Amino acid sequence: MGQISESKRGFAAMNAEQQRQIASQGGKAAHEKGTAHEFTSEEARAAGRKGGEAVSQNREHMAEIGRKGAEARSQGNGSRKSRDASRAQHVNADEQPQQG
């Protein structure tokens, strides 16, 4: 009789590109209105520190980064390209589920 629907609605039903587009519009509107938060260098530094601490708690992730770095170095790829890849791994860590 009364079945509950589990379908996604609104923002959750949109694909990633649509979500990004709407979020971008909201950010632009907030800046135009003057209500957007702009980080001071101290706030940005604290946020970066907090993010680094969170990423380093994931031991498996850190071990993977170390292995990939060692492989790249042993293959003579200790270049900027491999450093940039390591940075990208840290950025993508936010998308992985937290362990703890």
Disulfide bonds with the S-S distance in Angstrom:
none
